[in-house]
Amino acid sequence: MRGWQLEGKGFLMALSKSKKNDKVKALASELETSTSAIIGTFTGLTAAKDFELRKTIRAAGGRYHVVKNKLAAKSAQGTKVEKALQGLKGVSSVAYTSGDPVALAKALSTWVKDNAEFTFKLGIVDGKVINVQEIQSLATLPGKEELFSKLLFLINAPATRLATVINATGRNLAVVVNQAVEQNKLGAGEAPKAEAKSEPAKGNAAETEAAHAQESQAGEQPSGAAQPENSTASQSGEAAGEAPVEG
């Protein structure tokens, strides 16, 4: 009977150790991908408030466990949150995330304001351990989504302004053209004036040529025609030949 009790006790101890190992493995697999964690403690936390706390942490993209200090230290070995889970004392719980650490800090800080039963111990972000004041400061920073929104706004703002200017320029040009057409500043009104100026010049040339033709038929030197060279000298020579020669 006594041997059976000893055997049963050994079986229970082996079963308990197996469960602990399973818990360590399960927590280790979750912490393996975590980049940030906030460790806290609590006293007199009711089941209803514990449910609200877990719900708040899930909404911020995190997970939450109440842990035994030695198991937590063993589970965190080789992870980015290892330093924060070493040497813990008292009641401990860990909220961890592989996402935005600011969102997790904001959610927890907001919840703690209305639930004094829960307090912070320390935190860790990308391998750097932070104290309680730094957790509160982290909660005041803009989150990743807010930063991305501001960054996209800064990137898109110049393009938006450029598109507005281009569209405005096109609209202004269209307005100016329409006003010019309405005021008859553009169109076919100016072309006939140029033709009207050139027509009289063509008419004068035709009249001049006709006058020259009539003068030629009459045997007269056309008016405006160039005089032949040495005409005066020829006329003088003829006059000298016709004069009487004195004996």
C-alpha positions, 0 to 999 in steps of 0.5 A: 500500500505504501509502495503504491502511494509512493508510486502514485506520488511519483506519477503525480510529480511527473505529470506536474512537471510535464504540465509545466514543460507544456506551459513553458513551451506554449508561452515560449512559442508565443514570446518567440515572435514578440518584440515588446512586453509590459509586465505588471502586478495586481491585487484583488483583481476580480474575474470581471475586471480580468476579462476586461483587461484581457479584452483591452489588450487583445484590441491593442493587438497583444496577448496576456498571461498571468505567469509564474516567475521561474516559468516566465524566465525559462519561457523567455530565453532566447527571445527579444523580451528575455531581459524583462522576464528575468528575476521577477518577484511576487505576482506577475502578469505579462502583456506582449505583442509583435505589433505596435508597442505604443498601442499596447502601452496606450491601452494599458495606461488608459485601463489602469487609470480606472483600475488601481488594482493593476500596476506596472512593474517594467516593460521592454521594447525591441530588447531595451528594458524601460521603467514605469515612467518610460511606459507612461511616456511611451503611451503619449507617443503617436502610434504607428498608424498615426505616424503612417497617416501623417507621413502619407499626408506629407507625401501626398500634399505636394502632389495634391497642390501641384494637381490643383495648380495645374487644374486651376491653370487649365481652367483659367486659360479656358476662361480667358479664351472664352472671354476673348472669343465673346469680345471678338478679340479672336477669330476671322475679323482681322484677316479681311482687313489685311486683304483689303489693304493689299487689293488697292496695291494690285489695282494701281499696278494694273492701271499703270501697265494699261497707261504705258501700253496706250502711250506706246501705241501713240508713239510717245515715251511712256511716262515714268519710263527711263530715258535712253542714254546719250540722247542729248548728244545725238540730237546736238550732232544732228543739228551740227551736220545740218548747219551751212558750211561757210566758204 
